[in-house]
Amino acid sequence: MSSRREFEIAFVGLKAGIHEFSYRITDKFFEAYQQQDFHRCDAQVKLTLDKKNSFMLLKFEITGKVEIACDRCGNQLPLDLWDEFNILVKLVEDPEIMNQQEEDPDVYYISKGESHLYLSDWLYEFINLSIPMQRMCKPEEMGGPHCNKEVLEMLKKLDHEKSQPENPLWKGLEKFKNLGNN
């Protein structure tokens, strides 16, 4: 079985009702995509598929861990993944036109003649969306085992220098600051 085929669901053979699938996603999954800014991915995806006559409700629950560079100090930081995503898949005659016109990103159209759901792109997108935009340890964890202490000291020093009072040579020159704007 190819690695991509394990992320396909032959839904035509499924009875109406709820079906559950689970997937383990590691760095190997992302090899088919562009290089990621994280590594050591160990994500679990629980998919609940509720099959109806002309549509399917898909609920993706993402959990797991990745390692990513900290935005503050640059060291590798382990991050927990947790998120949920829902997709409504509708079976229609002209899915290309319907997908172009659809404004809701959580609604997707496939042809009534389709027999498989291809999950790889959704899994890729949802795992990436599960990673927070700001990638730093919590303030109470700063200076902990995952932090680059040299960088934190440098940041503290720069912050201290910034908070120093202004140079006395410039004192009194503020009154001339806006003279040219009159």
Buried (B, 14 or more C-beta within 10 A) or exposed (E): EEEEEEBBBEBEEEEEEEBEBEBEBEEEBBEEEEEBEBBEBBBBBBBBBBBEEEBBBBBBBBBBBBBBBBEBBEBEBEBEBEBEBEBBBBBBEEBEEBBEEBEEEEBBBBEEEBEEBBBBEBBBBBBBEBBEEEBBBEEEEBEEEBBBEEBBEEBEEEEEEEEEEEEEEEEEEEEEEEEEEE
